[in-house]
Structure formats: structure tokens, C-alpha cells
Amino acid sequence: MKINMNKIDRALRLLVATALIVLIISRSLSGAWEIVLWIVSIIFISTAFIGNCPLYKLFGINTGSRKKPIIMKYSAQKGFYEEI
């Protein structure tokens, strides 16, 4: 599986999941909301550790890798910039 999440994104997911778990454990929510938040927390934790979010792939989002910067060089003979 290719990583499509950067470190900040993964850390934020862990932070949100931890906050949701604390909210659940403190008994602030109950019933269906509690179950939904447990599921969301588990999804956030698993995607944070794996580094791959299926929704990111579906929408074409990739925060995990950066492309190599393009370095240009001016060619006096050709009269324009070209990629190195």
C-alpha cells in the first residue's frame, strides 16, 4: 500500500481519535453516537498507523509524498530554460 498521508495529517488523526475516545470514556455520549464515535476512532487510528486513507485515494488527495523539485537551467545556445 502506498502512503498518501504526511506526518502532520497522521498526528492530527491520532489527536482527534484520542479526543473522541476520552469523550466516549467520560460518558458524555451514549447510544448510537457512542458506537459511531468508536468506529470513527478506530478508523482514524488505523489509517494513521498505516499511513493510507482510502478516501484520499478515492478523491485523488495525496499529502504523503512530495515530488522532486524541478530545477531549471538557462541554455544560452537554445535561448530558453530547460529542465535538468
Buried (B, 14 or more C-beta within 10 A) or exposed (E): EEBBBBEEBBEBBBEBBEEBBEBBEEEEBEEEEBEEBEEEBEBBBEBBEEBBBEEBEEEEEBBBEEEEEEEEEEEEEEEEEEEE
